[in-house]
Amino acid sequence: MPLRVSCQSCGKTLVAPDHAAGRRARCPNCRAVLTIPRPADDPDAEVGRAMGDKDIRKEHGKPHVPESQVPAQPAPVLGDQTALPDWLPKLRRYGYLFFMLALLPLAFSLLNNSTSDVFWRSEHSIAEYEETHGKFADDVSFDDILFALPGKRIQGAHLAADSGVHWFYALLSGGLFMAAAMLLFDPGSAKFKNLIWVGLFTGTVGIFLLLSFHSLAVWSQGYEFEGGSELAILFYIVQFIGYAYHAADDPTNGFWRSAFGFTLSVGLCEETVKAMPVMWRVTRKAWLDWRGACAWGLVSGVGFGVAE
């Protein structure tokens, strides 16, 4: 009769063969080591508890075999009672390779001609409008220009500027990415409810912190901090990142200055925001295997990308 045991680390209910009672095994979900309990109705187990787990077989008239002569057996493979079909765990173990397909749209956009570029389409749409309606004033914002264009959109845009359909697209893409993360990626010790909170945190609080830091970095330009305290060091680090933001946004910069700016401003700050949930988990000294950490990072990136 199969034995049931609950993993203390991840809470999964597992099953093991009856001959594995009393042995140690690893949880297939979080890889934690646990001891398979003996069945309560096993007379040998009751006698063993009363005798301090001495040689039960000898007391019951069974031939005694020294422990050193007992052939070693592999640890039993525990089964997850909530497991999906047999082929799915094998797929999920290496399913993260499917995420390489996400690079295809990026490669397509890089190899495509420049007429598909958003900036090119924006300038072309504005130029066509100004040919028939006159030039826009210098102090007009891009939002005002966008709302003045035919259909409130630039050439090739799918939605108008005032459309609310993008909220539906955001929810749909977030749900699809979450489903892909759970089906194609073995989450290890990560729990589904925690992954939901990770994505929501990065997509809301994380984005807010990033925008606040960006505003602070831009504001710090042109100011000086007197004194040599740790606060001054922090101020100049923020100011340096603000300079990197400016280098990334300036179209007159060459490749290397732009690469420097994007790496130290956009890249560093955004990836730090995405890594915040994992860093928080580590500071709490809460155990998380490498697959669980990857799942947290993946869902955090999805939350950031959808909100962005």
N, C-alpha and C positions, 0 to 999 in steps of 0.2 A: 504494500500500500504506500503510495507516495507520501512523503513528509512535507509539511509546509513550514516555512521559516520566513520571518520578516527581517529585512536588512536594516540595521540600526542607523546606517549612514544615509541611505537614500529613501528608505521607507517602502521599497518594493516587496511584494509578496512573492516568494519563490517556492519552487517545488524541487525535491530531491528524491532519488530512489531510496527505498527503505534500508538497503544494506549500507547506506552512507551515514547512518545515525552515529553521532558522536565524533564524526570527522570534521575537519576544517576545509573550507572551500572559499572560492572567490565569487563575489556577486558579479554577474555579467553586466550589470548596469553601471556600477560605480567602482568595481574592482576591489571593494573592501573585503577583508578576510573576516569570515564569520564561522561560527560553530553550529553544525546541524544538530538540533536537539534530538534526544531519544524519545520514541513514542511513549506516552504515559501508560499504555496497556502492555508494554513489553516486560515480561517477568524477569528477563535477564537484567533489564535496566533497573527494576526495583531492587533486585538482589545486589546489583552493582553499587547502587547508592547506599544500601545498608552496609556493605562490606568495604566501602571506600574505593569502589572500582577495582577490586583485586581480580584475580583470575576467575571469571565467572564460569567459563567453560569447564574448568576442572571441578568446581563445586557441583555442577550439574551433570557430572559423569561424562563429559565430553573430553576427547583427547586434548591434552595440553600441547600447544606448539609455542615454543619460545618466540618472543616478539621479534628477535633478531632474524628468525628464519621465515617470518611472514613476508611473502613477496610484496614489494611496494606496488601500490596501485595509484593511478592518476587521480587527482582530485576530481570529484564528481562535477559535472556541468549542471549548474542549477538552471531551471527554466523559469522564465518570467510568465506568470499567469495572465498578465495583461499584454503579452507579446502579440505582435501582428503576425501575418503569415511568415512561414519559414524563410522565404526568399528575401524578405524585406531587411532583416538584420544584416545579411551579407551585402545587400545593395547599399545600406546606410554606412557600412564600415568604410567604403571607398567612394561613396556618393559625392563627397566634396569635390571630386574631380569634375563633376558636371558643372560646377560653378565657373570653370574655365570658359564655358560657353558665353558667359557674360562679357567676355572681352571682345566678342565678335562685333557687337554694335560700335564699340570704340574703334576697332580697326576699320570698320566700314566708314565711319565718319572722318577718320584721318586720311583715308585713301580717296574719299570722294572729293569732287571739285569744290572750290571755295564758294560757289553760288549757294550752297546749302548752309553756309555759316550764318548764325543768328545776327551777327553784327553787319554782315554784308546785306542781308535781307532787310534789316532795319534801315540802313542808310539808303538803300534803293527805294524802299517804300516812302520814306520822307522826301527824297528827291522828286519822285513822281507826284506826290501831293503838292509840293511847293511849285511845281511847274504850272499847275492850274489854279492854285489858291493863294499863291504868294508865300514868301518865306516866313518862317516862324520867328518870333522875337527871341533875342538872345537869352532872356531870363525865363523862358518857358521850360518847364520840367518835362522829362521824358514821358511821364504818366499823362500829362496834358496833351502831348503830341500823339500818344498812342490812342487816346480816346477820340482824337480828332480824325484819325485815319478811317477810311471806309471799312465798315464792319468792326471797328475798334480792334484791329489786328494788323500785324505786319504780314507781308507776303509769305505764304506757305504755312502760316500758323493755323492750328486746328481749332482753337477756341478763341473767343473774343476776350478782351481784357476784363470785362465785368462779368464773365461767366462763373457760375458756381459748380460747374461739372468737374473742375479740377479737384474738388474735395472728394467726390466719388472716386475719381481715378486714384487719389492718394490712398483711400481706404482699401480699394481693390488691390492695388499693388502691394500695400503692406500685408494684406491677408495672403496674397499669393506667395510673397517672399517668406512669410512665416510658415506656410504650409511646406514650401520647398526646404526650408531649414530643418523642419521636423522630420520630413520624409527622406530627404537625401543626405542628411547629416546625422551621424550618431551623436546625440547630445551628451553622452556619458553621464556624469552625475548631475547635470543641469536639469531642473524641473521646469515643466511647461509654464506654470504660473509665474515663476521667477523670470523666465524669458519674456513673457508678456510685459512685466513691469520694467524690465531692462529696456525694451524697445520704446515704451511710453516715456520713460525718464529721459533717454537721450533725445527723443524727438520733441520734448517740451523744455524741461529744465536745462538739458545740455545745450540746446540751440540758444536759449536765453542767455546762458553764461557766456557762450561764444560771442554773441552779438554785443554783450556788455563789455567783454574784454577788448573786442575790436574797437568799440567806441572809446574806451579808456586809452588804448594804444595810440589812436589817432589824435586824441586830445593832448597827449603828453608831448607831441612834437613842438619844439620851440621853447620848452620850459627847461629850467635847470633846478636841481635839487641840492640844497646846501646841506653839508654834513656828511659823515661817513658811516652812518648806521646801516643795519641790514635793510631798513626801509629804503634807503637811497639805492642800494644794489638792486632791490626789486623794482624800483622806479625806472632805473636805466635799462633793465631787462625788458620791461614793458615798452619803453621808448624805442629800444632797438627793434622789437617786433613790429612796432608801428612804422618804423622806417622800412622794414621788410615788406609790409603791406603796400607802402607807397611805391616801392621798387617793382612789386608785382603788378600794380595797376597802371603804371606809366607805360603807354604804348611805344614811347621813344627809346626805351631801354632795349639793349640787345638780348641775345638768348641767355647768356650767363647771368646777367643781373636779374633778369626775369626769373630764371630758374632758382637763383639764390632767394629772391623774394618769396616765391611760391613755396619753397621748401621750408623756410623759417617762419613764415606767417600762416598761410593757408594750411599747408601740410602739417606742421607741428601742432598748431592750435586745434585743428579739426580732429586729428588722430588722438590728441590728448583727451578731447571731449568724448570720443568714442570709447576710449580705454578706461574712462572714469568708473563705470560699474565694476569692471574686473579689479581695478586697483582698490576700490572700496571693499570688495569681497576679500581681497588679500589682507588688507589692514585689519579686518575683523578676525583674521586667522581662521576663517571658515574654509574647510577642505573643499577643493574643486580640482578634479583631474584635468588633464590637458584637453580632452575632448569637451568637457564642460566649459572650460575657459574659452575654447574656440567658439562654442555655441553662443556664449554670452557676447563675445566680440562680434560675431556675425550678426546677431539680432540687434545689437547696439548700432552697428553700421547701417542696417536696414532702417531702423528708426530715424537715424540722422538723415539718410538719403531721401526718405519719403517726406520728412518735414522740410528738408531743403528744397 
